C-alpha cells in the first residue's frame, strides 16, 4: 500500500456519556479483526486505486462523533429518537444505532464504489449479528433493522424515515474539513470536487437558540460553496432533521487562499 492508512493501529473512540450499551458495542468493535480488515480494504480502493479521501477508520470515527453530537443536541431539545417513539426502546439504543450505522455505512466500498450502499447492507448484517450478541433477540433485531435503514439512507437520493438515519446521513456529509479532504487535491486531480474540498478549513457544530443545531463552516476559498450547496445541501434536504438545522458558511478575509493557478482543458 502507498497512501492508505494502517487501520490496525487505530481504535474507535466516541464519548460514551454513561451509555453502557454503547460502551459494550465500542469494545466489541475494537476487538473485531474483520471490521478493521474491511476498513483497510476500503481505503486501498478509495485512496490507492481511486484517488479519493479516506473512507476507513478515520472517516467513520469522525462521522460517529459528529452523529452522536447531533443526536444529543436534538434530544436535549426534546426531539424524540425514532426507536424510542416507535419501539419504546431507550435513548441508549438510539445512540447504538447511530454509532453502528456511522462506522459501517461504507463497508460496501470494499467491493465497489458504485452502489456501495447496497453492498454495505449484507456485509453489515453479518457483522451486526456478531457485534450485538449482548442484546436480547428482539432488541437486537430492531437495532439491526434500524442500522441497515440508516446505512441505505445515506446514499444519493436516500430517504430516511427515522431521526437516527437522518442524523447519520447529515453527519457523513459534514466530514468535509481540510484535514481529510486534501488527498485528491494534493495528488493533482484538479476539479471542482478536489478544489472545493481543499477550501474547507473547519466545521463546527453548535447548539443554537432559534433551531437546535447551527453548523458553522469556515472556508479559505469561495469554491468551498460547492461542498456546502451541492453536497451538504443534498444530504440535509430530505434527511428528516433539516428543520432542526441551520448552516452558515463564511470566509475570513485574512484567510482566503489562491487554490488554482490555472486550469487547462485537454481534449
C-alpha positions in Angstrom: 0.0 0.0 0.0 1.1 3.6 -0.7 -1.1 6.2 0.8 -3.8 4.2 2.6 -3.9 4.3 6.4 -2.9 1.4 8.6 -6.3 0.6 10.1 -4.9 -2.0 12.6 -3.2 0.8 14.6 -6.4 2.8 15.1 -9.1 2.2 17.7 -12.5 3.7 17.6 -13.3 6.2 20.4 -16.5 8.1 21.0 -17.8 10.0 24.1 -19.9 7.3 25.9 -21.8 9.7 28.2 -22.6 6.8 30.5 -24.2 4.7 27.8 -23.4 1.1 28.8 -24.8 -0.4 25.6 -22.6 1.9 23.5 -19.6 1.0 25.7 -20.2 -2.7 25.1 -20.6 -2.1 21.4 -17.4 0.0 21.0 -15.4 -2.7 22.9 -16.8 -5.4 20.6 -16.0 -3.3 17.5 -12.4 -2.7 18.6 -11.9 -6.4 19.1 -13.4 -7.4 15.7 -10.5 -8.0 13.3 -12.9 -8.4 10.4 -14.1 -4.8 10.6 -10.6 -3.4 10.7 -9.6 -5.6 7.8 -12.6 -4.2 5.8 -11.6 -0.7 6.6 -8.1 -1.5 5.2 -9.6 -2.9 2.0 -11.9 0.1 1.7 -9.0 2.5 1.9 -6.9 0.6 -0.7 -9.9 1.0 -3.0 -10.7 4.6 -2.0 -7.2 6.1 -1.7 -4.7 4.0 -3.6 -7.0 3.0 -6.5 -9.5 5.8 -6.9 -7.6 8.8 -5.5 -10.4 9.6 -3.1 -10.1 10.7 0.5 -10.1 8.3 3.5 -13.3 6.2 3.8 -11.9 3.8 6.5 -11.5 4.1 10.3 -10.6 7.8 10.3 -13.7 8.8 8.3 -16.1 6.6 10.3 -14.8 7.8 13.6 -15.3 11.4 12.5 -18.8 10.6 11.3 -19.7 8.7 14.5 -18.6 11.6 16.7 -20.4 14.1 14.6 -23.6 12.0 14.6 -23.6 11.4 18.3 -23.2 15.2 18.9 -26.1 16.0 16.6 -28.3 13.4 18.2 -27.5 14.5 21.7 -28.3 18.1 20.9 -31.6 17.1 19.4 -32.5 15.0 22.4 -31.5 17.9 24.7 -34.0 20.0 22.8 -36.8 17.5 23.2 -36.6 15.8 19.8 -37.5 12.1 20.3 -35.5 9.5 18.6 -37.5 7.2 16.3 -36.6 3.9 18.0 -37.8 5.4 21.3 -41.1 6.6 19.8 -41.8 3.6 17.6 -40.4 0.7 19.6 -40.3 2.0 23.2 -36.6 1.4 23.4 -34.2 3.8 25.0 -32.0 6.7 24.0 -29.1 4.4 24.6 -30.4 2.1 21.9 -30.8 5.1 19.6 -27.1 6.0 20.1 -26.2 2.4 19.5 -28.0 2.6 16.1 -26.3 5.9 15.2 -22.8 4.7 16.1 -23.1 1.4 14.3 -24.6 3.0 11.1 -21.8 5.6 11.2 -18.9 3.1 11.4 -20.4 0.6 8.9 -22.1 2.8 6.3 -19.2 2.5 3.8 -18.3 -1.2 4.2 -19.6 -1.9 0.7 -16.7 0.1 -0.7 -14.6 -2.9 -0.1 -16.4 -4.4 -3.1 -17.3 -1.4 -5.3 -17.7 2.3 -5.1 -20.7 2.1 -7.4 -23.8 1.2 -5.3 -21.6 0.6 -2.3 -24.5 1.5 0.0 -26.3 -1.7 -1.1 -23.2 -3.9 -0.7 -22.8 -2.4 2.8 -26.1 -3.9 3.8 -25.3 -7.6 3.5 -21.7 -7.1 4.9 -23.0 -5.1 7.9 -25.9 -7.5 8.6 -23.4 -10.4 9.2 -21.2 -8.2 11.4 -24.1 -6.7 13.4 -25.3 -10.2 14.4 -21.9 -10.9 15.9 -21.3 -7.4 17.5 -24.7 -7.2 19.1 -24.8 -10.7 20.8 -25.1 -8.9 24.2 -28.7 -7.8 23.3 -31.9 -9.9 23.7 -33.1 -11.2 20.3 -36.0 -8.8 19.9 -33.9 -5.7 20.7 -31.1 -7.0 18.5 -33.5 -7.5 15.6 -34.9 -4.0 15.9 -31.4 -2.4 16.3 -30.0 -4.2 13.2 -33.0 -3.2 11.1 -32.7 0.4 12.1 -28.9 0.4 11.4 -29.4 -1.1 8.0 -32.1 1.5 7.2 -29.6 4.3 8.2 -26.9 2.7 6.0 -29.0 2.6 2.8 -30.5 6.0 3.5 -27.1 7.7 3.3 -27.0 7.1 -0.5 -27.6 9.8 -3.0 -31.4 10.3 -3.1 -31.8 8.3 0.1 -35.0 9.0 2.0 -34.5 8.4 5.8 -37.7 7.7 7.7 -36.1 7.8 11.1 -34.3 10.6 13.0 -31.3 8.3 13.5 -30.9 7.7 9.8 -31.2 11.4 9.1 -28.5 12.2 11.7 -26.1 9.7 10.1 -26.8 11.0 6.6 -26.0 14.6 7.6 -23.0 13.6 9.8 -21.5 11.8 6.8 -21.7 14.9 4.7 -20.2 17.0 7.5 -16.9 15.2 7.3 -15.5 17.8 5.0 -12.8 19.7 6.8 -9.4 20.2 5.1 -7.5 17.6 7.1 -9.3 14.7 5.4 -10.2 16.2 2.1 -6.8 17.1 0.6 -5.8 13.8 -0.9 -7.3 14.3 -4.4 -6.2 17.9 -4.5 -2.6 17.2 -3.5 -2.5 14.3 -5.9 -3.0 16.8 -8.7 -6.6 15.8 -9.5 -7.9 19.3 -10.2 -11.6 19.6 -10.4 -14.5 21.2 -8.5 -14.6 18.3 -6.1 -11.0 18.5 -5.1 -10.7 22.3 -5.2 -13.8 22.8 -3.1 -12.8 20.1 -0.6 -9.5 21.8 -0.1 -11.3 25.0 0.6 -13.0 23.8 3.8 -10.9 24.6 6.9 -13.2 23.8 9.7 -16.7 22.6 10.6 -18.2 23.5 13.9 -21.4 22.1 15.4 -23.1 24.3 17.9 -26.3 24.2 20.0 -28.4 27.2 18.9 -31.5 29.1 20.1 -33.7 29.6 17.0 -33.2 25.9 16.0 -31.4 23.2 18.0 -28.3 22.9 15.7 -26.2 25.5 14.0 -23.4 24.4 11.7 -20.6 26.8 11.0 -18.3 26.1 8.0 -15.1 28.1 7.7 -13.7 28.3 4.2 -10.4 29.5 2.9 -11.7 30.0 -0.6 -15.2 30.7 -2.1 -15.0 27.4 -4.1 -16.0 25.7 -0.8 -19.6 26.8 -1.5 -19.8 23.8 -3.9 -19.3 21.5 -0.9 -22.0 23.3 1.0 -24.6 23.9 -1.7 -24.2 20.8 -3.8 -23.1 18.1 -1.4 -24.2 19.1 2.2 -27.4 20.6 1.0 -28.4 17.5 -0.9 -27.8 15.3 2.2 -29.5 17.7 4.6 -32.6 18.1 2.4 -34.9 15.2 2.9 -33.0 13.9 5.9 -35.9 14.5 8.2 -33.8 16.7 10.5 -33.4 19.7 8.2 -35.9 21.8 10.2 -33.7 21.5 13.2 -30.5 22.7 11.5 -29.1 25.9 10.1 -25.9 26.1 8.1 -23.7 29.2 7.9 -20.6 29.2 5.7 -18.1 32.1 5.7 -14.6 33.1 4.6 -12.3 35.1 6.9 -11.0 38.0 4.9 -7.4 37.4 6.0 -7.5 33.7 5.2 -8.6 33.5 1.6 -6.2 31.3 -0.4 -5.5 31.0 -4.1 -6.1 27.3 -4.8 -5.9 27.4 -8.6 -3.2 29.0 -10.6 -4.5 27.9 -14.0 -6.9 25.3 -15.4 -6.4 23.9 -18.8 -9.0 21.7 -20.6 -7.4 18.9 -22.6 -9.3 17.2 -25.3 
